[in-house]
Amino acid sequence: MDDDETPGRVALTPAAADLLRRLHDQHGDLMFHQSGGCCDGSSPMCYPAGELLTGDADVHLGDLRVDGFTVPVWMSRAQFAYWRHTHLTIDVVTGRGAGFSLEAPEGVRFLIRSRLLTDEEWRATSAGEEPPELLVRGPGRTGTAPAAAGS
């Protein structure tokens, strides 16, 4: 993974990068798609590049660079409407995941870990649009969400 790039909307954990190396060796070029559907669709699905056709109903979130190859990450436009304020990190955990995702036979599954974009990340990924009020932080604020009432 290249560390000298401007932060984007997507990243990988080292464990996910290791798994992508193995999957790339077995299957060639790869892609991710996050549909936002129920069940398996709520996990990032890893496919051979081009096996899932993307189009106007999808948003290209960015490209993950692992060693000498790149893995594009896509999300359905409807799901992106809900998640547009978040940075997504693709991780891998033990357990059976989606039947169509390439990691399924490995006994592991990819999953998304998310956090709010920082103001700087928002501006860098949203064509200069000002962050929504939810992301605006005043002096001394850490950017964490306020505690829920009664907690």
Residue, then its C-alpha position, 0 to 999 in steps of 0.5 A: m500500500d502506498d502511504d504517500e497519497t492524499p487520503g481518500r475514502v477507502a483504505l485497507t488493513p494489513a490483514a486485508a492487504d495480505l488476503l488481496r495478495r493471495l487472491h490476486d495470485q489466484h484470480g488476477d486483477l480484482m475489484f470490490h463492490q459494496s451494494g448496501g443490500c441485506c445479508d451478503g450485500s452489506s459486506p464488501m464483495c471481492y470479484p475478479a475485475g470486470e466480473l460485476l458490471t458497474g455503471d451509472a448506479d455506482v460510485h467509484l470510491g477510489d483505488l486500493r494499491v497493494d504492491g504492484f496492483t490496484v483494486p478499484v472500490w465501488m459502491s451503489r449510488a443509493q448506499f453512497a447517499y448514506w455513507r458519503h460522510t464516511h471513510l471506509t477501511i476494508d478489513v478481514v475477519t474469520g468466518r464465512g462470508a458471502g458465497f460470491s465473494l472470492e474470499a469465501p472458500e478461505g474461511v474469512r470474510f471482508l468487512i467495512r470499518s467506518r468513521l466520519l471523514t475529517d473536515e480536510e478529507w471531506r474537502a479533498t473528496s467532495a470537490g471543495e464542498e463545505p463539510p455538513e454541520l455534522l462534521v464541522r468542529g469548533p476550537g478544542r473539539t476532537g471530532t468525536a460524536p457527542a455522547a448519546a443522552g443518558s449515556 
